[in-house]
Amino acid sequence: DVQLQASGGGLVQPGGSLRLSCAASGFTFDDYAIGWARQAPGREREAVSYISSSGASTYYADSVKGRFTISRDNAKNTVYLEMNSLKPEDTAVYFCAAGRRIWLVPALRTGNGMDYWGKGTQVTVSS
């Protein structure tokens, strides 16, 4: 069975850090780009970041650029999202997804066009 398991969420104070992990199984991980999307109550889903299958290319939304870093370990079938300088507006459920398109932002935003989605992990940034 295909699985994408997101973990690492939690409650953190503004300015703090968290590292999310997305562990994959059941498909050829190296063939897929992996992305993160987030959704907060009352807001549209946002494409946060993604990394190409080889790890050579990355994308970051303007809202997280300079604060978040995405990486992958193909030997462990895992993608990481290091989140620093967290702000209350980063509060959301974060989902990871796998896709084979070259440009993943529309698919991450709409939910259509990604091959696999995992269940989300809640990130709450609050004092």
C-alpha positions as CSV (number, residue, x, y, z in Angstrom):
1,D,0.0,0.0,0.0
2,V,1.1,3.5,-0.8
3,Q,1.7,5.6,2.3
4,L,2.9,9.2,3.0
5,Q,3.2,9.8,6.7
6,A,3.6,13.4,7.8
7,S,4.9,14.0,11.3
8,G,6.7,16.6,13.4
9,G,3.9,19.1,13.9
10,G,3.1,20.6,17.3
11,L,2.7,23.8,19.3
12,V,5.5,26.3,19.1
13,Q,6.0,29.9,20.1
14,P,6.5,32.6,17.5
15,G,10.1,32.7,16.4
16,G,10.5,29.0,17.2
17,S,11.3,26.1,14.9
18,L,9.9,22.8,13.9
19,R,11.0,20.1,11.5
20,L,8.3,18.2,9.6
21,S,9.0,14.8,8.1
22,C,7.2,13.0,5.3
23,A,8.0,9.3,5.2
24,A,7.0,7.4,2.1
25,S,6.4,3.7,1.2
26,G,4.8,1.6,-1.4
27,F,6.1,3.4,-4.5
28,T,9.4,4.3,-6.1
29,F,10.3,7.3,-4.1
30,D,13.2,8.4,-6.3
31,D,10.8,8.9,-9.2
32,Y,8.6,11.5,-7.5
33,A,8.8,15.1,-6.5
34,I,7.5,15.7,-3.0
35,G,5.7,18.8,-1.9
36,W,4.1,20.4,1.1
37,A,0.9,22.2,1.2
38,R,-0.9,23.8,4.1
39,Q,-4.4,24.7,4.9
40,A,-5.7,26.9,7.7
41,P,-9.3,27.3,8.7
42,G,-11.2,29.7,6.4
43,R,-8.2,30.0,4.1
44,E,-7.4,28.4,0.7
45,R,-4.8,25.7,0.5
46,E,-1.4,27.0,-0.1
47,A,1.5,25.3,-1.9
48,V,4.4,25.8,0.6
49,S,7.3,24.1,-1.0
50,Y,8.4,21.2,-3.1
51,I,11.6,19.4,-4.1
52,S,12.3,17.5,-7.3
53,S,12.9,13.8,-7.5
54,S,16.7,14.2,-7.5
55,G,16.6,17.0,-5.0
56,A,18.3,19.4,-7.4
57,S,15.4,21.8,-7.7
58,T,13.2,23.4,-5.0
59,Y,10.3,25.8,-4.8
60,Y,9.2,28.0,-1.9
61,A,6.2,30.2,-1.6
62,D,7.0,33.8,-1.0
63,S,5.4,33.6,2.4
64,V,8.1,31.1,3.6
65,K,11.1,31.9,1.5
66,G,14.2,32.4,3.7
67,R,12.5,30.7,6.7
68,F,11.7,27.2,5.5
69,T,14.1,24.6,3.9
70,I,13.1,21.5,2.2
71,S,15.3,18.5,1.7
72,R,15.1,14.8,1.0
73,D,16.9,11.6,1.8
74,N,16.2,9.1,-0.9
75,A,17.9,6.4,1.0
76,K,15.4,6.8,3.8
77,N,12.4,7.6,1.5
78,T,11.9,10.8,3.5
79,V,11.4,14.5,2.8
80,Y,12.0,17.1,5.5
81,L,10.7,20.6,5.9
82,E,12.8,22.7,8.3
83,M,10.7,25.6,9.5
84,N,12.4,28.5,11.3
85,S,11.3,31.9,12.6
86,L,7.7,30.6,12.7
87,K,4.9,33.1,12.7
88,P,1.3,32.8,13.9
89,E,0.2,32.9,10.2
90,D,2.1,29.6,9.7
91,T,-0.5,27.9,11.8
92,A,-2.2,25.3,9.6
93,V,-2.5,21.6,8.8
94,Y,0.5,20.6,6.7
95,F,0.2,17.9,4.1
96,C,2.8,16.2,2.0
97,A,2.2,14.8,-1.4
98,A,4.0,13.1,-4.3
99,G,3.7,13.9,-7.9
100,R,5.5,13.5,-11.2
101,R,4.8,16.8,-12.9
102,I,7.6,19.3,-13.5
103,W,5.6,22.2,-11.9
104,L,3.7,21.1,-8.8
105,V,2.3,24.4,-7.5
106,P,-1.2,24.2,-9.1
107,A,-1.5,20.6,-8.1
108,L,-0.5,21.3,-4.5
109,R,-3.0,24.2,-4.3
110,T,-6.0,22.4,-5.8
111,G,-5.3,18.9,-4.7
112,N,-5.7,17.7,-8.3
113,G,-2.8,16.3,-10.2
114,M,-0.7,14.9,-7.3
115,D,-0.4,11.1,-7.3
116,Y,-0.4,10.5,-3.6
117,W,-1.4,12.5,-0.5
118,G,-0.7,11.9,3.1
119,K,-2.7,12.8,6.2
120,G,-1.7,16.1,7.6
121,T,0.1,17.2,10.7
122,Q,-1.0,20.2,12.7
123,V,1.3,23.1,13.3
124,T,0.3,25.8,15.7
125,V,2.3,28.9,16.3
126,S,1.1,30.7,19.4
127,S,2.4,32.3,22.5
